[in-house]
Amino acid sequence: MKTTISGIAIVLMLLLSTFSGAVALAPTYQVPVATYDTASARLNVDSITVKDASGSEVARVTSTQVRNLNQYTFVLPAGEYKVIAEKATYRLADADIKVELANLPVISLKLAPLQATPPPANGGTDNTGNTGTTPTASNGINIKDLDFEEDAKPNADVEFTVELKNLWVGTDGKGIDAREVNVNLVIKGIDDGEDVEEDIEFGMIDYKDTESQTVKLTVPVVAEEGRYDVVAKVTWENGETQVFEAPELKKVLNVERDDNAVAITDVVFESDTVRVGDNSQVAVTLANIGKHDEDVKIKLTSSALGLQETSPEFALRESKQTTQYLPFELTKDVKSGKYALTITAYFADGQTVSQTGTLEVEAKAKSPVAQAEPVTVTAVSTVVQETTNAQAQATGVDTNMVAGFIAAILILLAVAAVLGTYAQPKPVIIEKKRSGK
């Protein structure tokens, strides 16, 4: 008995040790990073970002989180990463690292300032064969204006207008036309820590010309209240496809939330066309863009289609999204066509938000009138065959022959029965005599 209990205990210990090894967390390592300028002096930067081998961001620290950001230690699992340091008016610096050992050396990143030296004549190479350095905004492409409404709310569309002027002059004093002009517009960290960005392509801008473009960006529904940097960075090329860039321009977007607010962000019907008499459903995506959790219900209405469907009440937490499915049936007999419907969300003691859409309806198919199928009358002819005397005689002969054959068989059977009776041996009686008589 003791031996059995000991064996069970050993098995349990082995299982527990195996399970503990299976659920053990992957080891992590400290990765120290420091930033310097080209003179090897410590340089405070705007951000340090770590991305994995696929390019996805795994860690990020900004100057708003750490004052005098010129060094930081990340804690990362083993793997291959790229560390990137960024600062306005400086070129970004990056390094590829492989994390696999403890006590890693400091990752040193040196950032070079954008050069203020004007490009050589006509934006090409100089007599020594050196490429023209990056010009400043005063002698390159100047961002004259970055205009937008500085106060916005989650789910709001914000229009950004970027105005550029080409002031690019070579060392010979002649103006240069800029090619492949592009502006990268970024709202930093507004989408739950991720950036929202858009590239604006201007193409060619001739010397002294001014060009402007407007782009629309949507404030994410998860954007919290706060101030977010809006950064515009312009790049361009010369005739020899050499790339130049000017110092970035930075402004601030202020996001505010109402106490109670819900947005309908998407409405999708189950099918593009619904036939009268069919059952269908609509998927409604909603987001809570206010400061408080809400109890919400949605309603689908259309007087033309006779629809009035309401969902049960459901909870929607602050900064969260949900998709609700509302079934409906088209019972009203209407003609084929497109019909307007309204989706309304009710929340916060009577507040509402609505969105109107259209649904294509196909009329109910008409049942065809049943028509009697034509009856085809087929003439049936009856042929009566006459029996000739010869045929009758032949038939009589055949009948007589069959009857005679049957009679002969019966006679043979009777004779066989009689013969069988006589052929049986008679019994022999043996008398026994008594002795003495």
N, C-alpha and C positions, 0 to 999 in steps of 0.2 A: 504493500500500500504506500509506504513511504517512498519507495522507488518511483511509483507512478506519479505521486504529487511532485516530486523533484523534477521529473521529466516535463510535466506540464509547466512548472515554473520556468524552466530553462527555455521552453518554446515561447512562452509569453514574453520573456526578456528579449529573445531574439526578434520577435515581432515588433516590440516597442522600439528597439534600437533601429530596426529597418524603417519603421514609420517616422521616427525622429529624423533619420537621415533624409527621408523623402521630402519632409516638409521644411527642412532647414533652408533659410534664406541664402540667396547667392551672396558671396562676400563682396564688400564694397571697399573702395580705396579713396584716399584723399588725393585730390589733384590741385595743387597750388598754381595760380596764374598771376603774373605780374605784368604791368604795362609800362612802357618807356617811350620817350621820344627818340629821335635819331642821335641825340647826344648822350644817350643812355641815362638820362635823368627820369625819375618817376613822373608819369603823366597820368593825370586824372582823366578818365574816359566816361562816355555816356552809358555804355553797356558792354557786358561780356556775355557771350552766348555760346552754348555747347550744343552741337548737333551730332546725331548718330550717323552711321555709314549710309543710311537711306536719305539723309538730309532733313530728318524730322528733329525739331527742337526738343531737347530733353532737359535743359536747364538754362536759366537766364537771370542775370542780376543787373539792375540799372542804378544810375546815380541818384534816383529818387528813393531807392531802398538803402543804399550805402553811400554815405558822404565820403568825398575824396576817394572815389573808386579807382584805385590804382593797383590793388591786389585783392584776390579773393580765392578761397579754397572750396572747390566743389567736391561732393561725395558721389562717386560714380561706380557702377558695377564694371566688371571687366568687359573690354570691347574696344572698338576703334571709333574715334571721335574727331570732330573738327572744332577748335576753339576760335572764336571770332571776337575781336575788340573793335568798337566803333566810337568815333568822336567827330563832332561837327568840325568842318574845315580841315579834316585830316583824312588820309586814305585809311581804309580799314586794314587791319592786320589779322592774319589767321595762321593757324598751325595745325597740322594733322598729328594726332597723338594716338598711342596704343596703351591702354590701361590694362595691366596684367600683374603688376608687382606693387607691393607696399613701398612707402618712402620714395615716391616718385620725385624727381628733381623739379624745380620751379619751371613752369612754362613761361618763357619770356616773349612778350609780343611788343614789337617796335612799330610805332605809327609815324608815318612821314606826313608833314603838312602839305597841303595843296600849294603848288608853286605859284608865285605872283609874277614870274617872268613872262612877258608877252611872247607869243609864238614867233618863229622866224617869218620872213617875208612870205606872203601867200599861204601861210599855214603849213609849209612843207619843211624839208630838212635844210639846215644851214650849210655853210661851205665846208664844215668839218664832218658833215655826214650825221651829226647828232639830230635827233628828233626834237621838234618844238615841245617845250614843257607846257603843262596845263596853265592856261591863263586864268586870271581872276575874273569876277563878274564884270569888272569895269572895262576889261579889254577882251571879253569873250561874249557869251550869250548871257544877257542880264535878265533875271527874273524881276520884271518891273512891278508885278503885283500878283499876290495870291489872295483872292477875295472869296469869302464865304461867311455865312451866318454863324457867328461864334457860339451861340447857345442852341442846343439841340436836345432832343429826347430820344430814347430808344425806339427803334423801328422807323425813325424819321429819315427821309431822303434829304441829304445835304448837297447842294450844288457848289462845286469848287471851280472858280475861273482863274486860269493861269495865263498871265500875259508876259510874253518874252520880247526882248529887243536885241537884235544882233549889233553889237558894238565891237566885233572882232577885227582887230587891226594888226597887220604884220609889222616886223621891224623896219620895213621899208616905208611904213606910213600908209600903206594901201589897205583898204577894207577887204575882208575875205567873206565869201559866202559860206554858210555853215550847212552841212548835209546831215541827214539822219538825226535830226534834233529830236530828243526824247526827254520827257519829264516823268520821273518816278515819284508818285504822290503816295505818302504813307501816313496812316493814323496809328500811332504806336500803342500797342497793348490794349486796344479798346474791346477786342473780341475775346473776353475771358483770358486775357494775357497775351493773346495773339494779335498780330498786326492786320489791319485792313489796308490794302494797297491797290493802286491802279497805275498802269503805264499809259501816258498820253503821247501819242506820236504826232509830231509836227512836220516831219519831213525836212525839206530844205527851207531855210530862211535867208534871204539875200541880205547883204550888208546894209545896215541902217533900217531894215524893215522891222515892223512890229507885228506879231501874230498872237492871237489869244484863242484858247479853247476852254470849253466847260465840260466837266465830267460830274456825274452824280454818284455818290456813295451813300449806302444805307448804314445808319448807326445800328449795330447788332442789338437784338432784343435783350441780350445778357449784359449789355454795357451798364456798369454801375455808375452812380453819380461820381463826378470828379473831372479833373482837367487832363486832357490828352494832347500830346504833341502831334502836330501836323507838319510833316517834313516834305519839302519839295526839292528834288535834286535833278539838275539838267545835265545831259551829256550830248555830245555831237561829234561829227567826224569832219575831216578835211577831204580833199580830193584824192588823197593817198590812203584813205580808210583808217587813218590814225585817229584814235579816240581821245577826246578832251572832256573835261568836266569842270564845273564851277562850284564854289562853295554852296552848300545847301541852305535853303531858307526855311526857318522854323516859325510856326505860329501855334496857337493853342485853341482847342475845341473844348467847350464846357458842356458836359452832359448833366441834365437834371431829370429827376423822376417825379411824376405826380404821385399823390398819396394813393389813389386808386386808378388803375388804368389797365385795360386789356386790349390786345390787338388781334384781329383776324389776319393771319399771314398767308393762308392758302385755302382754297376751296376746290375740291376735285370730285367730280361725279364718277360713279362706278363705270358708266359707259357714255360714249359721246351722244348716242341716240337712244331714247327710251320710247317704247311703244305703249300706247294706251292700253291699260289693263295689266301692265307688267309691274313687278316689284323691283326696286332699285335702292341705292343708298348714296349719300354724299359724305365725303370725308372733309372735316373742317379742322384746320390747324390753328390753334390760338396760343398767344404768349402773354404772360403776365409782365407788363412793363411798368408796373407801379411799385410802391414801397411795401405793400402788404399782401399777404395771402388772400385769395378770393374764392368764394363759392359761385360757380358759373353754371348756366344752362344755355343751350342754344335752341333757336327756333327757325324752321324753314317755312316760308310762306310764299304763295302765289295765288292771287285771286283768279287769274285766267285759267289756271290748272286745278283750282279747287284744293290746293295743298295748304295744310296748317299742321306741321309736325313739331313737337317739342321734346327735347331730350331730358332725361333725369338730371338733377343737379350733381355737379362734380367739383372737387377741390382743385385749385390751380395755385401752386406756390409761387412766391415772388421770384422773378427772373427765370421761371421755368416755362417750357412749351409742352403742349399735348395735342394729340389728334383724336377727335371724337367722330364716330360714325353714326349717322342718323338715317334710318331706313324710311322709305316712303313708297306709296303705291299710287299710280295714276289711274284713277277710277273715272274721272270726268271725260266724256267723249268729246274730244276736240279735234280740230283739223291739224294736219301736218304743218310744222313750222317751228320757229324759235320763240321761246317764251321766257320772260324775265322772272327771276326768283330772288328773294331776299333772305340772306342769312343774318340773324341778329343774335348777339351774345348779351345776356343779362348778368349783371354783377353789382356788388356794392349797393344793395338796397335801391335798385331801380335804375342804375346807370346802364347805358346800352352802347354798343358799337355795332354797326351794320356794314354789310358788303353785298352788292348786287351782282348777280351773274345771269347767264342765259343757258337754257337747256333746249336742245333740239328734240322735238317730239314727232313721232310717226303715228299717224292716225290708225285706228283699229281697222284691220282688213275686213272688207265686206264679204259676207258669205254668198257665194254664187247660187242662183236659183236652180234647183235640181230639175233637169229635163228628162222626160221619159225616153229611154233608149228605143230606137226603132226595132220593131219586131219583124223578123224575117220568117215568112211562111214558106215552108218547104213542102212541095207536093209529094205525097207518098203514094206510090202505085203498088197495088196488090196484084200479084200474079198468081192465078189459080191454074195449077197444072192438072191436065186431064189424064186419067189412067186408061191406057188402051187395054184391049182384051188380052193382048199378048203379055203386057206387063202384069196384068192381073193373074193370068195363068202362071207366069213365072213366079210370082209372089206366092201363089197357092202351092206350087211344086216345092218351093223352098220351105214353106211352113210344114208341109207333109214330111219332108225329109228330116227335119229337126224333131218332129213329134215321133217318128219311127225310131230314130236314134235313141231318144230318151226311153221309149218303151223297151227297146232291146236291153238297155242297161239295167232297167228294173227287173226284167225277166232273169238276167244273169245273176243278179243279187239274190233273187228268191231261190234259184236252183242251188246256189252256193250255201244258202242257209239250210236247205233241206239236207244236202249231202253232209254238211257238218254235223247234223243231228245223228245220222246213221253211222257215221264214222266213229263216234265216241264209243269206247269199250264198255261192255256191260260189267257190272260189279260181280265178283266171284265170292260165293258164300262158302266158307269152310266150316264144317261142323266138327266140333271136338267130342270125341267119345270118352265117357267116364270109364275109368278102369274097374274091373271086376264085374262088368256086365256083359 
